[in-house]
Amino acid sequence: MERNEIEGMFGNVKGKLSGYVVAYREDMAMVLALVKFLAYNMYVVYFLLLFLARLWPVYLLLPISLTGF
């Protein structure tokens, strides 16, 4: 008896939420893609800055004519 009540409850919840999920599935996919894109760009910028930070002392040792100052 309890199992039937629990399954009925979950069936009602699934029935009520299925329309919501179908309606916003494309929006959720677009938001997820945007979040992944931003996270990847932040990852790339972070490691690019680390790489440039390692080269910065070498840049300071260059002759003045090469640096443009």
N, CA, C and O of each residue as an XYZ file, in Angstrom:
276
protein
N       0.813     -1.196      0.000
C       0.000      0.000      0.000
C       0.857      1.260      0.000
O       0.584      2.195     -0.753
N       1.897      1.294      0.843
C       2.761      2.471      0.910
C       3.504      2.681     -0.406
O       3.706      3.811     -0.850
N       3.902      1.577     -1.014
C       4.636      1.692     -2.271
C       3.764      2.354     -3.335
O       4.250      3.198     -4.088
N       2.502      1.990     -3.409
C       1.606      2.591     -4.390
C       1.431      4.087     -4.146
O       1.361      4.867     -5.096
N       1.360      4.486     -2.890
C       1.210      5.906     -2.562
C       2.457      6.689     -2.967
O       2.362      7.783     -3.524
N       3.622      6.119     -2.682
C       4.877      6.789     -3.028
C       5.033      6.882     -4.540
O       5.415      7.931     -5.059
N       4.742      5.799     -5.249
C       4.846      5.836     -6.706
C       3.846      6.809     -7.306
O       4.151      7.489     -8.286
N       2.648      6.881     -6.723
C       1.662      7.846     -7.190
C       2.121      9.280     -6.970
O       1.906     10.147     -7.816
N       2.764      9.525     -5.810
C       3.280     10.857     -5.517
C       4.354     11.260     -6.528
O       4.322     12.366     -7.067
N       5.304     10.358     -6.781
C       6.348     10.657     -7.753
C       5.769     10.801     -9.160
O       6.242     11.630     -9.938
N       4.767     10.016     -9.490
C       4.114     10.148    -10.786
C       3.470     11.510    -10.955
O       3.561     12.108    -12.027
N       2.817     12.012     -9.908
C       2.213     13.347     -9.955
C       3.273     14.437    -10.117
O       3.099     15.371    -10.900
N       4.372     14.310     -9.369
C       5.448     15.305     -9.458
C       6.053     15.304    -10.859
O       6.281     16.365    -11.440
N       6.310     14.115    -11.398
C       6.865     14.024    -12.747
C       5.910     14.612    -13.779
O       6.339     15.295    -14.709
N       4.636     14.353    -13.617
C       3.653     14.877    -14.553
C       3.563     16.387    -14.522
O       3.400     17.023    -15.564
N       3.669     16.965    -13.341
C       3.586     18.419    -13.211
C       4.852     19.113    -13.684
O       4.783     20.205    -14.250
N       6.013     18.496    -13.461
C       7.277     19.127    -13.833
C       7.702     18.845    -15.265
O       8.563     19.550    -15.792
N       7.134     17.851    -15.903
C       7.600     17.496    -17.247
C       7.363     18.623    -18.238
O       8.210     18.870    -19.096
N       6.226     19.318    -18.140
C       5.971     20.450    -19.037
C       6.955     21.579    -18.820
O       7.395     22.210    -19.781
N       7.305     21.843    -17.580
C       8.269     22.892    -17.258
C       9.641     22.558    -17.821
O      10.304     23.415    -18.406
N      10.061     21.324    -17.644
C      11.383     20.917    -18.119
C      11.451     20.960    -19.639
O      12.456     21.403    -20.196
N      10.406     20.512    -20.317
C      10.403     20.531    -21.778
C      10.426     21.961    -22.288
O      11.107     22.258    -23.270
N       9.690     22.852    -21.633
C       9.606     24.239    -22.091
C      10.942     24.966    -21.932
O      11.279     25.812    -22.760
N      11.696     24.657    -20.904
C      12.926     25.400    -20.625
C      14.195     24.604    -20.906
O      15.283     25.015    -20.502
N      14.071     23.494    -21.577
C      15.245     22.665    -21.864
C      16.245     23.411    -22.755
O      17.449     23.368    -22.503
N      15.757     24.086    -23.782
C      16.648     24.808    -24.689
C      17.319     25.968    -23.972
O      18.505     26.221    -24.181
N      16.574     26.681    -23.124
C      17.164     27.784    -22.372
C      18.243     27.281    -21.423
O      19.300     27.898    -21.287
N      17.971     26.160    -20.770
C      18.955     25.604    -19.847
C      20.207     25.167    -20.603
O      21.320     25.332    -20.104
N      20.035     24.613    -21.797
C      21.189     24.192    -22.592
C      22.015     25.393    -23.019
O      23.245     25.330    -23.025
N      21.349     26.493    -23.377
C      22.083     27.695    -23.779
C      22.842     28.291    -22.600
O      23.981     28.732    -22.754
N      22.224     28.307    -21.431
C      22.906     28.834    -20.246
C      24.091     27.958    -19.887
O      25.157     28.472    -19.547
N      23.927     26.657    -19.955
C      25.031     25.752    -19.654
C      26.181     25.941    -20.645
O      27.347     25.933    -20.249
N      25.865     26.109    -21.921
C      26.903     26.349    -22.926
C      27.633     27.650    -22.647
O      28.855     27.713    -22.787
N      26.905     28.697    -22.251
C      27.531     29.978    -21.930
C      28.446     29.852    -20.719
O      29.546     30.404    -20.710
N      28.001     29.135    -19.706
C      28.823     28.943    -18.510
C      30.096     28.178    -18.848
O      31.177     28.527    -18.374
N      29.971     27.135    -19.667
C      31.156     26.369    -20.070
C      32.113     27.235    -20.888
O      33.328     27.161    -20.704
N      31.571     28.053    -21.787
C      32.393     28.942    -22.603
C      33.153     29.935    -21.727
O      34.351     30.140    -21.921
N      32.470     30.547    -20.773
C      33.121     31.504    -19.885
C      34.158     30.833    -19.000
O      35.231     31.392    -18.770
N      33.852     29.649    -18.503
C      34.814     28.936    -17.660
C      36.065     28.569    -18.447
O      37.175     28.671    -17.926
N      35.899     28.145    -19.691
C      37.056     27.804    -20.518
C      37.899     29.040    -20.789
O      39.127     28.977    -20.724
N      37.250     30.171    -21.093
C      38.003     31.393    -21.358
C      38.746     31.869    -20.117
O      39.876     32.347    -20.215
N      38.122     31.744    -18.955
C      38.815     32.122    -17.729
C      40.014     31.208    -17.488
O      41.053     31.662    -17.011
N      39.876     29.930    -17.815
C      40.971     28.971    -17.685
C      42.136     29.364    -18.596
O      43.293     29.352    -18.176
N      41.822     29.710    -19.838
C      42.859     30.082    -20.803
C      43.549     31.370    -20.371
O      44.776     31.458    -20.413
N      42.779     32.363    -19.959
C      43.357     33.644    -19.532
C      44.242     33.446    -18.310
O      45.309     34.052    -18.217
N      43.817     32.615    -17.381
C      44.612     32.358    -16.182
C      45.985     31.803    -16.543
O      47.004     32.287    -16.051
N      46.010     30.776    -17.410
C      47.298     30.190    -17.755
C      48.108     31.081    -18.684
O      49.338     31.020    -18.679
N      47.444     31.901    -19.473
C      48.166     32.879    -20.290
C      48.847     33.909    -19.396
O      49.994     34.283    -19.640
N      48.154     34.364    -18.374
C      48.754     35.314    -17.443
C      49.905     34.689    -16.670
O      50.908     35.354    -16.408
N      49.774     33.423    -16.304
C      50.886     32.747    -15.640
C      52.100     32.671    -16.561
O      53.233     32.879    -16.128
N      51.851     32.371    -17.837
C      52.943     32.283    -18.799
C      53.607     33.640    -18.995
O      54.835     33.732    -19.022
N      52.810     34.688    -19.131
C      53.366     36.026    -19.311
C      54.090     36.509    -18.061
O      55.079     37.235    -18.163
N      53.614     36.118    -16.892
C      54.274     36.512    -15.653
C      55.668     35.895    -15.566
O      56.583     36.497    -15.004
N      55.827     34.703    -16.118
C      57.155     34.090    -16.118
C      58.081     34.791    -17.100
O      59.292     34.824    -16.884
N      57.529     35.359    -18.188
C      58.354     36.039    -19.182
C      58.636     37.489    -18.827
O      59.532     38.094    -19.415
N      57.907     38.060    -17.892
C      58.045     39.480    -17.574
C      59.473     39.869    -17.191
O      59.943     40.896    -17.681
N      60.198     39.122    -16.349
C      61.587     39.512    -16.051
C      62.472     39.505    -17.297
O      63.380     40.329    -17.405
N      62.228     38.603    -18.229
C      63.016     38.571    -19.469
C      62.736     39.825    -20.286
O      63.653     40.391    -20.882
N      61.485     40.263    -20.322
C      61.099     41.469    -21.045
C      61.813     42.694    -20.475
O      62.197     43.590    -21.226
N      61.992     42.740    -19.170
C      62.658     43.877    -18.550
C      64.146     43.917    -18.881
O      64.762     44.981    -18.815
N      64.726     42.784    -19.232
C      66.149     42.736    -19.544
C      66.455     43.109    -20.989
O      67.623     43.266    -21.343
N      65.437     43.254    -21.831
C      65.661     43.593    -23.236
C      66.215     45.006    -23.356
O      65.937     45.856    -22.510
N      66.997     45.262    -24.403
C      67.500     46.615    -24.626
C      66.346     47.602    -24.807
O      65.261     47.216    -25.244
N      66.569     48.836    -24.483
C      65.506     49.861    -24.543
C      64.996     50.033    -25.961
O      63.810     50.304    -26.147
N      65.846     49.887    -26.967
C      65.404     50.089    -28.353
C      64.380     49.033    -28.772
O      63.536     49.315    -29.623
N      64.428     47.824    -28.202
C      63.479     46.786    -28.560
C      62.151     46.928    -27.830
O      61.126     46.444    -28.309
N      62.159     47.585    -26.681
C      60.935     47.709    -25.925
C      60.085     48.873    -26.391
O      58.900     48.923    -26.063
N      60.637     49.805    -27.137
C      59.883     50.938    -27.650
C      59.860     52.131    -26.706
O      59.143     53.099    -26.959
N      60.622     52.085    -25.635
C      60.663     53.221    -24.696
C      62.000     53.923    -24.765
O      62.221     54.900    -24.049
